[in-house]
């Protein structure tokens, strides 16, 4: 509560003078919403600072600390920004949540026009709001949801065609065109736990403990750290229960040596072909993580902003936790906003050591 009050005071302090408040109105600053309101003498209406209505002339504008103050002065609430209702961000979050439910429960994906109409927004405005809050466009969200439905449907009894239609695809061809990117392999191989897929792997030791490196034909699909090499091997088998797992040849062991060398001395750099498997949102997060230089860090909120989804901080943290390719996709460089270390798939202490080495 004390911290919340300090934050509230800091925000309020930015809009003490009428000049600062007017600048916030000019910028349509959403951060000022709830801190003050402004009324327009010529229209008899009062608004939030972020209201998208046509800007009034400065001499016609007055400022108010509360809605009751503006209404007591004879002004009525703007129908566009609804200053006496929930904040716009809350309204938009509710609309986006409803749209997500509509996408998830519909037999066929609703059109952008239908989703926008249900939200009471224009198509362009809805698309922008949805993308900002969800971290994905409505179309990408629908594709990611269908892909997840497909992952759940494939292991169940029935034909692959039945699973395809159960997941909401209108045709086999449309799914098969996307299957490799969505599943990382063919649907048949996915259903069989990776049967027929050849994955080479090798175990080694580094100063952080045991390390496992695995690669498919496309590239490195796993780099794992731990204390027990047998546990690392079992975890890989659990991910690909029916795949053909083989010990890497001498050439593959050179790749492992390269990874170990990078762990010990990050300045050497690491450039490997990767077989990245995940939802569209997670792949966007991992792509941003790979752009963070060694020796520097970024907060989860900064990563969320970089992918154009500033409200998706928790989803970004979840994407970091889901990463199975340690160091090559440097999720250890993502921190909390206050700079503290949060959970790490391979242990917070390993995260600390990696950051310390890169800082040097």
Secondary structure, DSSP 8 states (H G I E B T S, - for coil): -HHHHHHHHHHHGGG-SHHHHHHHHHHT-GGGBTTBEEEETTTTEEEETT--S----GGGEEEESSHHHHHHTT-EE-TTT-TTSS-HHHHHHHHHHHHHHHHHH-SS---HHHHHHHHTS-HHHHHHHHHHHHSS-HHHHHHHHHHHHHHHHHTSSS-HHHHHHHTT-S-HHHHHHHHHHHHSS-HHHHHTTSTT-EEEEEEEEETTEEEEEEE-SSSEEEEEEES-HHHHHHHHHHHTTTSEEEE--HHHHHHHHHHHHHHH-GGG-----B---S-HHHHHHHHHHTTS-TT--EEHHHHHHHTT-TT-HHHHHHHHHH--BTTTS-GGGEE-TTS-----TT-HHHHHHHHHHHH-
